[in-house]
Each structure stands twice: as C-alpha cells, then as structure tokens.
Amino acid sequence: MLIDLILDRKDGLKYRPENFKRDVLYYVDVFPCYKPVAKAILGGKETDVKRELCRYIDREGYNPEIKSYVQDVRWLAS
C-alpha cells in the first residue's frame, strides 16, 4: 500500500499531503512497517519523512531506484 502511494504519485496521480498522511496513519495498525514513516510525518520534518520512506523501500526489498524519486519531491507539502 505505501509503495503504491509512492508509485502513484511518481506516475502523475495528483498528490495531496493530507491524504498521504491520512492513508499512512490509517494503515499503520495493519502494516506495522509503516510506523517509522508515520512517526516522521507526525514529527513534521521533511528530511525525516524522506529518510524513513527510503528505509521502508530498502527493508521491503523494492527497487532502490525509487529512492531517488523520494528524495526529489516534498512529502509534507504539495
């Protein structure tokens, strides 16, 4: 699910930070691997969100090239 949110945005789907936050927080109990990302979002620091998204990509074994996209965009603002 989280990777889908990242890839949907990368593919051009309209991005709203409040929706991203809502979706991550909604699924954090179902997917405990989201907890570090949720904590970073709630802390409100862009660098923390990017770091935790990249760690998530690594932990879950997704294509590491996605991390360059994660670093290129803002997640806490449109």
C-alpha positions in Angstrom: 0.0 0.0 0.0 2.7 2.6 1.0 4.7 1.7 -2.1 1.5 2.2 -4.1 1.1 5.7 -2.7 4.7 6.5 -3.7 4.4 5.0 -7.2 1.0 6.5 -7.9 2.5 9.9 -7.2 5.6 9.1 -9.3 3.2 8.2 -12.2 1.5 11.5 -12.0 -1.5 11.0 -9.8 -2.5 14.2 -8.0 -0.7 14.4 -4.7 -2.2 15.9 -1.5 0.0 15.7 1.6 -3.0 15.5 3.9 -4.3 12.4 2.0 -0.9 10.8 2.2 -0.7 11.4 5.9 -4.2 10.1 6.4 -3.5 6.9 4.4 -0.3 6.2 6.2 -1.8 6.7 9.7 -4.9 4.7 8.8 -2.9 1.6 7.8 -0.2 1.8 10.5 -2.0 -0.8 12.7 -2.4 -3.2 9.7 1.1 -2.7 8.4 3.5 -2.1 11.4 6.3 -1.4 8.9 4.6 2.0 8.4 5.3 3.1 12.0 8.6 4.9 11.3 7.1 6.7 8.4 4.1 7.7 10.4 6.3 8.9 13.2 8.3 11.0 10.8 5.1 12.5 9.2 3.8 13.4 12.7 7.1 15.0 13.6 6.7 17.2 10.6 10.2 17.2 9.2 10.7 16.6 5.5 14.1 15.1 5.9 12.8 12.5 8.4 10.0 11.5 6.1 12.3 11.0 3.1 14.8 9.0 5.3 12.0 6.7 6.6 10.5 6.2 3.1 13.9 5.2 1.8 14.4 2.9 4.7 11.0 1.4 4.0 12.0 0.8 0.4 15.2 -0.9 1.5 13.5 -3.0 4.2 10.7 -4.2 1.9 13.1 -5.0 -1.0 11.7 -2.6 -3.5 13.7 -1.2 -6.4 16.3 1.1 -4.9 16.0 3.5 -7.8 12.6 4.6 -6.3 14.6 6.3 -3.5 15.9 9.0 -5.9 12.3 10.0 -6.6 11.5 10.0 -2.9 14.4 12.4 -2.4 13.4 14.7 -5.3 9.9 15.6 -4.1 8.3 17.1 -1.0 6.1 14.8 1.0 4.7 17.3 3.6 3.7 20.0 1.1 2.1 19.9 -2.4 
